[in-house]
Amino acid sequence: MKHSETVAIAIDKIWKNYDKEQMWEGYELLRQAAEKGDADACCYLGRCHLGEEFVWCGAEFPVDEELASRLIKESVRLGSADGVLCALRTGNLSPAVRKTMPFASLEEAFMTV
C-alpha cells in the first residue's frame, strides 16, 4: 500500500533528515492529513508523540503517550496497515482494537506494508 503524497512528504521531512524546522513542517502535514481522516497520517503523527525511541529527539515533539495511543488506534480503525504494525509494536493492538482493523490477519497487514 502506498502512502498519500502528503504522508510520503511528511515521512521524508521527519524521518529522513535532522533539520528541526523541516521536521515540524512534516508534523504539520501529518496533523492536517490526520484531521482529514488519513489513516497513515494518524499512525505517523502518533509516532511523533512517542519520544526518541520513535523519532529523533532534536525535533522536540512533545511526548504524549495518551495522544499517541489514540492516534495509533484510530489509524488501525481507519485501515492503516502501518498503523496495525505500529499498534502491535507499541502495545496498542488490544483484542478490541484488533477487531476494528479491516484486515483478516496480522499477516495480511504485514504483507500490505
Secondary structure, DSSP 8 states (H G I E B T S, - for coil): ----HHHHHHHHHHHS---HHHHHHHHHHHHHHHHTT-HHHHHHHHHHTS-TTTS-GGG-----HHHHHHHHHHHHHHT-HHHHHHHHHHT---HHHHHHSSSSSHHHHHHH-
